[in-house]
């Protein structure tokens, strides 16, 4: 667009005497793009058309300033185009414009080729997620799962707490945390209600975004990305935990944006950057997955998960993970105190 505009105005536009003198006097002194831009910026247009040209020249310089090759071409271009324009030598101006146009087209074609190569190297987000599912056991193994029980410990604020987590299809979840010197804290989702209970604050029913987040966390069927996210997109490659990873931007069903990092080599999920919702509001969290182990003959599951949030690091280490155990639905029923709130 810039080239077409310049080609048109070059046939009818001249510069003021002050501008011509400035271009001629400083042509030999302009050794870099910064000096050149200052020179162009110092021009004082006397007509509306001259103002348009000055704006286009500045925008062209700014647009390509961070690219070394384009910067060099643009610097020569402004010198070669402004001088004949100032002298009203439209034939030389047109020749300079055509030369500039060809040089820019060649460089942009090269940039486009390199960009296309990079895009081709990046797998689609859907295929990356499918590779992750395959690396951890495959869709058939996931479909055989009915429930999971995880037991381990979590370190937080100088305390080590025993944790037991239960999940079952389609979206049942219960987490028990034994807090030293305080007692047991509970959080759960019974398919309809998201709730919590702790020995200090008592029972509560989660509302709004906090309830939406809990519902997504309770989703058991994870072999299809659409069960968890409304949109996923591959946005680049980054090194995480010493591994080259695909970065996949992911928008959860509640609209919150995050990113997952999958190892290019193994396909495993290495890290998640996400926004979690708590009673205190939204908290940015970085979750790192380590020590993947095979559970039974079904899945590879990380036995260590490190969550960094609100200036704290909270490592969770699982000592035991079981799949498809005898787990009655009553396991996920909230305690009487919570039921009393639900009934209100």
Secondary structure in CASP SS format (residue, H / E / C, confidence):
PFRMAT SS
TARGET T0000
AUTHOR 0000-0000-0000
METHOD secondary structure of the structure
MODEL  1
X C 1.00
X H 1.00
X H 1.00
X H 1.00
X H 1.00
X H 1.00
X H 1.00
X H 1.00
X H 1.00
X C 1.00
X C 1.00
X C 1.00
X C 1.00
X C 1.00
X C 1.00
X C 1.00
X H 1.00
X H 1.00
X H 1.00
X H 1.00
X H 1.00
X H 1.00
X H 1.00
X H 1.00
X H 1.00
X H 1.00
X C 1.00
X C 1.00
X C 1.00
X C 1.00
X C 1.00
X C 1.00
X H 1.00
X H 1.00
X H 1.00
X H 1.00
X H 1.00
X H 1.00
X H 1.00
X H 1.00
X H 1.00
X H 1.00
X C 1.00
X C 1.00
X C 1.00
X C 1.00
X C 1.00
X H 1.00
X H 1.00
X H 1.00
X H 1.00
X H 1.00
X H 1.00
X H 1.00
X H 1.00
X H 1.00
X H 1.00
X H 1.00
X H 1.00
X H 1.00
X H 1.00
X H 1.00
X H 1.00
X C 1.00
X C 1.00
X C 1.00
X C 1.00
X H 1.00
X H 1.00
X H 1.00
X H 1.00
X H 1.00
X H 1.00
X H 1.00
X H 1.00
X H 1.00
X H 1.00
X H 1.00
X H 1.00
X H 1.00
X H 1.00
X H 1.00
X H 1.00
X H 1.00
X H 1.00
X H 1.00
X C 1.00
X C 1.00
X C 1.00
X H 1.00
X H 1.00
X H 1.00
X H 1.00
X H 1.00
X H 1.00
X H 1.00
X H 1.00
X H 1.00
X H 1.00
X H 1.00
X H 1.00
X H 1.00
X H 1.00
X H 1.00
X H 1.00
X H 1.00
X H 1.00
X H 1.00
X H 1.00
X H 1.00
X H 1.00
X H 1.00
X H 1.00
X H 1.00
X H 1.00
X H 1.00
X H 1.00
X H 1.00
X H 1.00
X H 1.00
X H 1.00
X C 1.00
X C 1.00
X C 1.00
X H 1.00
X H 1.00
X H 1.00
X H 1.00
X H 1.00
X H 1.00
X H 1.00
X H 1.00
X H 1.00
X H 1.00
X H 1.00
X C 1.00
X C 1.00
X C 1.00
X H 1.00
X H 1.00
X H 1.00
X H 1.00
X H 1.00
X H 1.00
X C 1.00
X C 1.00
X E 1.00
X E 1.00
X E 1.00
X E 1.00
X E 1.00
X E 1.00
X E 1.00
X E 1.00
X E 1.00
X E 1.00
X C 1.00
X C 1.00
X E 1.00
X E 1.00
X E 1.00
X E 1.00
X E 1.00
X E 1.00
X E 1.00
X E 1.00
X E 1.00
X E 1.00
X C 1.00
X C 1.00
X C 1.00
X E 1.00
X E 1.00
X E 1.00
X E 1.00
X E 1.00
X E 1.00
X E 1.00
X E 1.00
X C 1.00
X C 1.00
X C 1.00
X E 1.00
X E 1.00
X E 1.00
X E 1.00
X E 1.00
X E 1.00
X E 1.00
X C 1.00
X C 1.00
X C 1.00
X C 1.00
X E 1.00
X E 1.00
X E 1.00
X E 1.00
X E 1.00
X C 1.00
X C 1.00
X C 1.00
X E 1.00
X E 1.00
X E 1.00
X E 1.00
X C 1.00
X C 1.00
X H 1.00
X H 1.00
X H 1.00
X H 1.00
X H 1.00
X H 1.00
X H 1.00
X H 1.00
X H 1.00
X H 1.00
X H 1.00
X C 1.00
X C 1.00
X C 1.00
X C 1.00
X C 1.00
X C 1.00
X H 1.00
X H 1.00
X H 1.00
X C 1.00
X E 1.00
X E 1.00
X E 1.00
X E 1.00
X E 1.00
X E 1.00
X E 1.00
X E 1.00
X E 1.00
X E 1.00
X E 1.00
X E 1.00
X C 1.00
X C 1.00
X E 1.00
X E 1.00
X E 1.00
X E 1.00
X E 1.00
X E 1.00
X E 1.00
X E 1.00
X E 1.00
X E 1.00
X C 1.00
X C 1.00
X C 1.00
X C 1.00
X E 1.00
X E 1.00
X E 1.00
X E 1.00
X E 1.00
X E 1.00
X E 1.00
X C 1.00
X C 1.00
X C 1.00
X C 1.00
X C 1.00
X E 1.00
X E 1.00
X E 1.00
X E 1.00
X E 1.00
X E 1.00
X E 1.00
X E 1.00
X E 1.00
X E 1.00
X C 1.00
X C 1.00
X E 1.00
X E 1.00
X E 1.00
X E 1.00
X E 1.00
X E 1.00
X E 1.00
X E 1.00
X E 1.00
X E 1.00
X E 1.00
X E 1.00
X E 1.00
X E 1.00
X E 1.00
X C 1.00
X C 1.00
X C 1.00
X E 1.00
X E 1.00
X E 1.00
X E 1.00
X E 1.00
X E 1.00
X E 1.00
X E 1.00
X E 1.00
X E 1.00
X E 1.00
X C 1.00
X C 1.00
X E 1.00
X E 1.00
X E 1.00
X E 1.00
X E 1.00
X E 1.00
X E 1.00
X E 1.00
X E 1.00
X E 1.00
X E 1.00
X E 1.00
X C 1.00
X C 1.00
X C 1.00
X C 1.00
X C 1.00
X H 1.00
X H 1.00
X H 1.00
X H 1.00
X C 1.00
X C 1.00
X C 1.00
X H 1.00
X H 1.00
X H 1.00
X H 1.00
X H 1.00
X H 1.00
X H 1.00
X C 1.00
X C 1.00
END
